[in-house]
Amino acid sequence: MRLSVDAIEAQPTEIKLHQVSRVLEISFDDGRTFRLPYEYLRVYTPSAEALGHGPGQEVLQAGKEQVTIVEIKPIGNYGIAPKFSDGHDSGIFTWELLYKLGEDQQELWADYLHRLEQAGHRREAPGQGDQ
């Protein structure tokens, strides 16, 4: 699923990684704070691995319940590139994308769960299975 990202004026003021709960918390200068689970970020990575090279080429990211973020690299003054524990490190999350993922988290997560179900994948609850 491709996300349409509109330009935002808000800039991040703080980014925290919560390793136990596996959540990236990002606060913006407009007062909004979003708590984005690592799994959610991994399945919505803006990389060719997930998006393909054009519309209709998206690849469903399944089995990411246990993924963690092991490192974050700043990308200029416009985003970050997280390195995930499954080795994925090619997605650049702009501030606009992170804001959009925060604003639309409920709908996007529900859509992801629906697509998993349609594809016949069963999602393991966090804490189950091997990493």
N, C-alpha and C positions, 0 to 999 in steps of 0.2 A: 504494500500500500504506500503510495507516494503521498507525502505531506506537502501541502501548500503552505509556505512560510511567508508571512507578511513582515515587512520591516517594522521593527519596534524601536522605540526610543530608550527603553529601559536598559540599564547596564547592570551587570552583577556586582554586588557589594561583598558577597561572601560565598564560598563553596566549601562544603564539609563532606567528607566521606565517613559514613557510619558503617564500619566493617561488620559489626555484629548483626545489625539489622539489614545490612546490604542495601543501603539507601544513600543516594547523593542528594544532599540538601543544598539548594541554591537560592540565595536571596537577591532580589533586585532593588534598585534605587527608587522604584515606584511603590515599595512597601510589600510587594508580593514575595512569598516564599513558597517553593515547591519542594516536595520530597519525592524523588524519582527512584524507584527500585532499580537496582543494577540489571535485573532480568528485563525490565521494561526498556531500559536504555539499550541493552544488547539486542533485543528483538526489533527495535526501531532504529538501529544503526544506519546512518546515512552513507553507507559504503556500497560499492558495486557488488560485494558479496551478497548483500541482502536485496538491494534495489535492482540488480541486473544493470544492463547498459541502455535500457529504454523502457517505456511504458509496457506493462504486460509481462515483463521479465523478472518480476519480484520473486524472491525465494523465501518461503516461509522459514523462519528461524525457530526450530523446535528443540526441546531438551536443554534449555538455558536456565532452568530453575536455580541451579547451584552456582551460577557464574558470579564472580566478584570482579571488582576493579582493583587492579594491582598497582596502577600508576596513572597519573594524569599529566599530560604535557600541555602547557599553554600554546595556543596557536595565535601568534600576533596579539592584537587586542580585540579579537572578534570571536574567540571560541577556545575549545579544548579538544584534545584527542586522548580519550581514555584507552588504556591497555587492559583488556579483560583477561581473566584467568584461563579462558579457553584459547588464548593466543591471538584473538582478534584485536587489531590495533590500527585499522585503516579508516575508521570513521571520524570525521571532524564534525563535532557538535558546535554549531554557531550559537551565539547568545539567543538569536531569534528562534532557532530550532528548539533549544532547551526551554524557552518561554512557552512556545507552542505545545511542546510535550507536556509541560506543566498545566497549561490552561485546558487542554483537551484530554487529560489523562484518563478520565473515566470512560469516555467514548472510545478512545484508541485501545485501551486495555480490553474493553468488551469486544471490540472488533477483532483483536488478536485472538482472544479465547474462542470466538465464533469460527475464525479461520482454522484454528487448530482442530476444533471439533469436526468441521467439514472435511478436513484432510485425514481424519481418523487417528489423530495423535491424542494421547492421554497425557495431560500435564501432571507431573509429580508435585506433591506439596513440598514447599521448601523444607529442607532438612532431611529429605528422603533421597535415596539413591547415591551414587558416587559422583564426585566432581570430575 
